Amino acid sequence: MLPSCCAKLEELSMIMSCITEKGLISLCQKENNGDETRSLNLKVIDLTGIIQINDGVSYLLKNMPSLELVVYHDLHLVLSNMYKHDVHKASEDKYNLTSFTIPYDYTSKCFPRIQDALYILSMCCPCIKVLSVPIEVKQDLESISKLSELEDFSAVDISLTGDLDLNWFLKQKGGTLKRFKIRGFRISIDTLVESCPNLESFSFQYTCFRLSDPNINLKQLNNLYELSIKSIHYNDNSKQAVINILNCSPKLEKLAFYDCDFKHNDEFANKFTKYCENSNLHILKFNIWALDVPLLQTILLTCSSLKTLVLDQCYDIDSNRIEALYKVSLSLKNKVEISWKDDRSESNSIYTYSDVFNSDSDFDIDDYDYYESDGYDEYDDEDQYFFMS
């Protein structure tokens, strides 16, 4: 019925529906409408929350070449099972998928192996632009490096040591990357800057950085406008890496800190406030347990480009301190909007606040594909905030 009445349909959402494999197969059927034969040419189909339809999804991939995005939790299993008897046959088939994910909880104990799934993906899905996967060994990165269209890459390091080297991969693929999110891994600052000239958004957590020679001038990340930093208080190199990245990102507009060690008048805070003096920041967000008012006041006074300051679950900040910050904002030539969220208080006036960081990706590095979350999601547009403007 759909092919005959909705022949031009490009996107189909079937979230939590009861569709069967037979129903999916019927979507590929051609229907006669008088002298005309019609068929669906979907680009997007969302099968979120549906299970045990692997064979139906496999049939869709084989018989609907127009598909660019299939949102299905076990898509990696479907693709692997299609070539489990002859892996090399994958090079003979081509799919137009532009986005692909493997759940971050997927480990070496699961079958098929991550290595096999990524190897198959690299052969039969050359159009992949958005990829979200766990990485276990260098072989995984070698397969991903063959994806010539890759622009948006999110990865979690699940190697035994948790510090898999990304430098080789960045030298191979950094030139095409626009969005880059990592948890864990080991990278060199100069490799990141030299290899990723087109980077627009960068997010990292628990990443081990190797610092560049202080006597060498780093190139500019002239396209980087968004940076998200998580958990850097365990690694002093990471703090200096943040400063290095900030100093070579003249067009940075959105900056977020999560679970980071910020203390007024310590070396890192001093370097950061110095950066703020000549920055282009428009939005600054903190989700930090310990954060003092003097530091925030200094930021408000020195960062003339700032438009919005977001304080999310900063438990050292209460309503009285928010009032003090608001007074500083009122004294500025360009008043800064201050938005504050604190789940402990029931007396706050609550307003809906659209996310300060919009994401074009369906997959977030913190989502852990429905299984695990660290509670810090800069892309959650359902956050509620108390506004002072």
C-alpha positions as CSV (number, residue, x, y, z in Angstrom):
1,M,0.0,0.0,0.0
2,L,2.8,2.5,0.8
3,P,4.5,2.3,-2.6
4,S,1.2,3.1,-4.4
5,C,0.1,6.0,-2.1
6,C,3.5,7.4,-0.9
7,A,5.8,6.8,-3.7
8,K,7.8,9.9,-3.0
9,L,8.3,9.1,0.7
10,E,11.9,9.4,1.8
11,E,11.8,9.0,5.6
12,L,9.8,6.5,7.6
13,S,9.7,6.3,11.4
14,M,8.5,3.0,13.0
15,I,9.8,3.6,16.5
16,M,8.6,1.0,19.0
17,S,6.2,-0.4,16.4
18,C,5.1,-4.0,16.0
19,I,6.3,-4.4,12.4
20,T,7.5,-7.9,11.5
21,E,10.1,-9.1,9.1
22,K,7.4,-9.8,6.6
23,G,6.2,-6.2,7.0
24,L,9.7,-4.9,6.3
25,I,10.0,-7.2,3.2
26,S,6.7,-5.8,1.9
27,L,8.2,-2.3,1.8
28,C,10.5,-3.4,-1.0
29,Q,7.7,-4.7,-3.2
30,K,6.7,-3.0,-6.4
31,E,3.0,-2.2,-6.8
32,N,1.1,-1.6,-10.1
33,N,-1.0,1.5,-10.2
34,G,-2.7,1.4,-13.6
35,D,0.0,1.6,-16.2
36,E,2.6,2.7,-13.6
37,T,4.7,0.5,-11.3
38,R,5.7,2.2,-8.1
39,S,8.1,1.3,-5.3
40,L,9.5,3.0,-2.2
41,N,12.9,4.6,-2.3
42,L,13.4,5.5,1.3
43,K,16.5,7.3,2.4
44,V,15.8,7.0,6.2
45,I,14.1,4.3,8.2
46,D,14.0,4.4,12.0
47,L,13.4,1.0,13.7
48,T,14.4,2.1,17.2
49,G,13.0,-0.2,20.0
50,I,12.2,-3.1,17.6
51,I,13.9,-6.5,18.1
52,Q,14.3,-9.8,16.2
53,I,13.8,-8.4,12.7
54,N,17.4,-9.0,11.5
55,D,16.4,-10.9,8.4
56,G,14.0,-8.2,7.4
57,V,16.6,-5.5,7.8
58,S,19.0,-7.6,5.8
59,Y,16.4,-7.8,3.0
60,L,15.9,-4.0,3.1
61,L,19.6,-3.4,2.7
62,K,19.8,-5.7,-0.3
63,N,16.6,-4.5,-2.0
64,M,16.4,-0.8,-1.3
65,P,19.6,0.8,-2.4
66,S,18.3,4.3,-1.8
67,L,18.7,3.8,2.0
68,E,21.2,6.1,3.6
69,L,20.3,5.7,7.3
70,V,18.9,2.7,9.1
71,V,18.4,3.3,12.8
72,Y,18.5,-0.2,14.2
73,H,20.3,-1.4,17.3
74,D,21.6,-4.6,15.8
75,L,22.5,-3.2,12.4
76,H,26.2,-4.3,12.8
77,L,25.0,-7.9,13.5
78,V,22.9,-7.8,10.4
79,L,25.8,-6.6,8.2
80,S,28.2,-9.2,9.7
81,N,25.7,-12.1,9.3
82,M,25.2,-11.2,5.6
83,Y,28.8,-12.1,5.0
84,K,29.7,-14.6,7.7
85,H,30.2,-17.4,5.1
86,D,32.3,-15.3,2.7
87,V,33.7,-12.0,4.1
88,H,35.4,-11.1,0.9
89,K,32.1,-11.1,-1.0
90,A,31.4,-7.8,0.8
91,S,33.7,-6.1,-1.6
92,E,31.4,-7.0,-4.4
93,D,28.4,-5.3,-2.8
94,K,27.9,-1.7,-2.2
95,Y,25.4,0.1,0.1
96,N,24.7,3.8,0.3
97,L,24.6,4.0,4.1
98,T,26.0,7.3,5.4
99,S,25.8,6.6,9.1
100,F,26.7,3.6,11.2
101,T,27.0,2.7,14.9
102,I,28.1,-0.2,17.0
103,P,27.0,0.0,20.7
104,Y,29.8,1.1,23.0
105,D,29.2,-1.8,25.4
106,Y,30.1,-4.2,22.6
107,T,33.3,-6.1,23.6
108,S,35.6,-8.8,22.4
109,K,33.4,-11.3,24.2
110,C,30.6,-10.6,21.7
111,F,30.1,-12.2,18.4
112,P,30.8,-11.2,15.7
113,R,34.0,-9.4,16.6
114,I,34.3,-5.7,16.2
115,Q,37.2,-6.2,13.8
116,D,35.1,-8.3,11.5
117,A,32.1,-5.9,11.5
118,L,34.4,-2.9,10.7
119,Y,36.3,-4.8,8.1
120,I,33.0,-5.6,6.3
121,L,31.8,-2.1,6.7
122,S,35.0,-0.7,5.1
123,M,34.4,-2.8,2.0
124,C,30.7,-2.5,1.3
125,C,29.8,1.0,2.8
126,P,32.1,3.5,1.1
127,C,29.7,6.4,1.7
128,I,29.9,6.4,5.5
129,K,30.1,10.0,6.9
130,V,29.0,9.5,10.5
131,L,30.5,6.6,12.5
132,S,30.1,5.8,16.3
133,V,32.0,2.7,17.5
134,P,34.0,1.2,20.3
135,I,37.7,0.6,19.3
136,E,39.6,-2.4,20.7
137,V,42.8,-2.8,18.5
138,K,44.7,-0.9,15.8
139,Q,43.1,-3.1,13.2
140,D,39.8,-1.4,13.9
141,L,41.3,2.0,13.1
142,E,42.9,0.6,9.9
143,S,39.5,-0.5,8.6
144,I,37.9,2.9,9.5
145,S,40.8,4.7,7.7
146,K,39.5,3.2,4.4
147,L,36.2,5.2,4.7
148,S,37.0,8.1,2.4
149,E,33.9,10.1,3.2
150,L,34.2,10.0,7.0
151,E,33.4,13.4,8.6
152,D,31.9,12.7,12.0
153,F,33.8,10.2,14.2
154,S,32.8,9.2,17.7
155,A,34.8,6.4,19.5
156,V,35.4,4.8,22.9
157,D,38.7,3.1,23.7
158,I,37.9,-0.4,25.0
159,S,41.4,-1.7,24.6
160,L,43.0,-3.5,27.5
161,T,45.3,-0.6,28.4
162,G,42.7,2.2,27.6
163,D,45.3,4.3,25.9
164,L,45.2,3.2,22.2
165,D,47.4,5.5,20.1
166,L,45.3,7.6,17.7
167,N,48.1,9.5,16.0
168,W,48.5,7.2,13.1
169,F,44.8,7.3,12.4
170,L,44.6,11.1,12.6
171,K,47.5,11.4,10.1
172,Q,45.5,9.2,7.7
173,K,41.9,10.6,8.2
174,G,42.2,13.8,10.1
175,G,42.0,15.9,7.0
176,T,38.3,14.9,6.4
177,L,37.1,15.0,10.0
178,K,34.7,17.8,11.0
179,R,33.3,16.4,14.2
180,F,35.5,14.3,16.6
181,K,34.5,12.8,19.9
182,I,36.6,10.4,21.9
183,R,36.7,8.7,25.3
184,G,40.1,7.4,26.3
185,F,42.9,7.0,23.7
186,R,46.3,8.7,23.4
187,I,47.1,11.5,21.0
188,S,49.7,14.2,20.4
189,I,48.6,17.8,20.4
190,D,50.7,18.7,17.4
191,T,49.4,15.7,15.4
192,L,45.8,16.7,16.2
193,V,46.4,20.3,15.1
194,E,48.5,19.4,12.0
195,S,46.2,16.6,10.8
196,C,42.7,18.1,11.4
197,P,42.6,21.5,9.7
198,N,38.9,21.2,9.0
199,L,37.8,20.2,12.5
200,E,34.7,22.0,13.7
201,S,33.8,20.2,16.9
202,F,36.0,18.3,19.3
203,S,35.0,16.4,22.5
204,F,37.3,14.4,24.7
205,Q,37.2,12.5,28.0
206,Y,39.9,10.6,29.9
207,T,42.3,11.2,27.0
208,C,46.0,11.0,27.4
209,F,47.8,13.8,25.7
210,R,51.4,14.1,24.6
211,L,52.4,17.8,24.6
212,S,54.1,19.5,21.7
213,D,57.5,21.2,22.0
214,P,56.8,24.6,23.6
215,N,59.3,26.3,21.2
216,I,57.2,25.2,18.2
217,N,54.3,27.4,17.0
218,L,51.2,25.2,16.5
219,K,49.1,25.8,13.4
220,Q,45.7,27.3,13.8
221,L,42.5,25.3,14.0
222,N,40.6,28.0,12.1
223,N,37.4,26.0,11.8
224,L,37.0,24.8,15.4
225,Y,33.9,26.5,16.9
226,E,32.9,23.9,19.5
227,L,34.9,22.2,22.3
228,S,33.8,19.9,25.1
229,I,36.2,18.9,27.8
230,K,35.5,16.2,30.3
231,S,37.5,14.8,33.3
232,I,40.9,16.5,33.0
233,H,41.7,16.8,36.7
234,Y,43.6,13.5,36.8
235,N,46.1,14.5,34.1
236,D,48.2,17.7,34.2
237,N,49.2,17.2,30.6
238,S,45.5,17.3,29.7
239,K,45.1,20.7,31.3
240,Q,48.0,22.1,29.3
241,A,46.6,20.4,26.2
242,V,43.3,22.2,26.7
243,I,45.2,25.6,26.9
244,N,47.2,24.7,23.8
245,I,44.0,23.8,21.9
246,L,42.3,27.0,23.0
247,N,45.2,29.2,22.0
248,C,45.2,27.8,18.5
249,S,41.4,28.1,18.0
250,P,40.7,31.7,17.2
251,K,37.1,31.1,16.1
252,L,35.9,29.0,19.1
253,E,32.4,30.0,20.1
254,K,31.1,27.2,22.3
255,L,33.1,25.7,25.2
256,A,31.9,23.3,27.9
257,F,33.7,21.8,30.9
258,Y,32.5,18.7,32.7
259,D,33.9,17.2,35.8
260,C,37.1,19.2,35.6
261,D,39.3,20.6,38.3
262,F,38.8,24.4,38.4
263,K,40.3,26.3,41.3
264,H,40.6,30.1,41.4
265,N,44.2,31.3,41.1
266,D,45.7,27.9,40.2
267,E,47.9,27.7,37.1
268,F,45.2,26.3,34.9
269,A,42.5,28.8,35.9
270,N,45.0,31.7,35.4
271,K,45.9,30.5,31.9
272,F,42.2,30.1,31.1
273,T,41.2,33.5,32.2
274,K,44.1,34.9,30.2
275,Y,42.8,33.1,27.2
276,C,39.3,34.6,27.8
277,E,40.6,38.1,27.4
278,N,41.1,37.8,23.6
279,S,38.8,34.9,22.9
280,N,35.7,34.8,20.6
281,L,33.6,32.7,23.1
282,H,29.9,33.2,22.9
283,I,28.7,30.3,25.1
284,L,30.6,28.9,28.2
285,K,29.1,26.0,30.1
286,F,30.3,24.5,33.4
287,N,29.1,21.2,34.8
288,I,31.6,21.0,37.7
289,W,31.1,20.1,41.4
290,A,33.5,22.7,42.8
291,L,33.5,26.1,41.1
292,D,34.0,29.4,42.9
293,V,32.4,32.8,42.3
294,P,35.7,34.8,42.0
295,L,36.7,32.8,39.0
296,L,33.3,33.3,37.3
297,Q,33.4,37.0,38.1
298,T,36.8,37.2,36.5
299,I,35.6,35.4,33.4
300,L,32.6,37.8,33.1
301,L,34.8,40.8,33.4
302,T,37.5,39.7,30.9
303,C,35.6,37.8,28.3
304,S,34.0,40.6,26.3
305,S,32.6,38.3,23.6
306,L,30.6,36.1,26.0
307,K,26.8,36.1,25.6
308,T,25.7,33.1,27.7
309,L,27.1,31.5,30.9
310,V,25.6,28.1,31.7
311,L,26.0,26.7,35.2
312,D,24.7,23.1,35.4
313,Q,24.8,21.3,38.7
314,C,27.7,23.4,40.1
315,Y,27.0,22.7,43.7
316,D,29.2,25.4,45.1
317,I,26.9,27.9,43.4
318,D,23.7,28.8,45.3
319,S,21.1,31.5,44.6
320,N,22.9,34.2,46.5
321,R,26.1,33.6,44.4
322,I,24.0,33.7,41.3
323,E,22.7,37.1,42.3
324,A,26.3,38.3,42.8
325,L,27.1,37.1,39.3
326,Y,24.0,38.7,37.9
327,K,25.1,42.1,39.4
328,V,28.4,41.7,37.6
329,S,26.6,41.0,34.4
330,L,24.5,44.1,34.7
331,S,27.6,46.3,35.1
332,L,28.9,45.1,31.7
333,K,28.6,46.9,28.5
334,N,27.3,43.7,26.9
335,K,25.2,41.9,29.4
336,V,25.8,38.2,29.7
337,E,22.8,35.9,30.1
338,I,23.3,33.6,33.0
339,S,21.4,30.3,33.1
340,W,21.5,28.1,36.2
341,K,20.4,24.5,36.9
342,D,20.5,22.9,40.3
343,D,18.4,19.8,41.0
344,R,18.8,20.2,44.7
345,S,16.7,23.3,44.9
346,E,12.9,23.2,44.7
347,S,12.4,26.9,44.9
348,N,13.9,27.8,41.5
349,S,11.8,29.3,38.8
350,I,12.2,26.8,36.0
351,Y,12.0,27.6,32.4
352,T,12.7,25.5,29.3
353,Y,16.1,26.1,27.9
354,S,17.0,24.9,24.4
355,D,20.3,23.2,24.3
356,V,23.3,25.5,23.9
357,F,25.1,22.9,21.9
358,N,23.0,21.5,19.0
359,S,24.1,18.2,17.6
360,D,23.4,16.9,14.1
361,S,24.3,13.4,15.1
362,D,21.9,10.8,16.4
363,F,24.6,9.2,18.5
364,D,26.4,10.8,21.5
365,I,29.6,9.5,23.0
366,D,27.9,9.4,26.4
367,D,24.8,7.6,25.4
368,Y,26.5,4.2,25.4
369,D,23.6,3.1,23.2
370,Y,21.0,2.9,25.9
371,Y,23.2,1.0,28.3
372,E,25.4,3.4,30.3
373,S,25.7,7.1,30.7
374,D,28.0,9.2,32.8
375,G,25.3,11.8,33.4
376,Y,27.0,14.6,31.4
377,D,25.4,15.2,28.0
378,E,26.0,18.6,26.4
379,Y,23.6,17.6,23.7
380,D,20.6,17.1,25.9
381,D,18.0,19.6,24.7
382,E,15.5,18.8,27.4
383,D,17.6,20.5,30.1
384,Q,15.7,22.9,32.4
385,Y,17.3,26.1,33.6
386,F,16.7,29.0,35.9
387,F,17.3,32.2,33.9
388,M,18.7,35.5,35.0
389,S,18.8,38.1,32.2
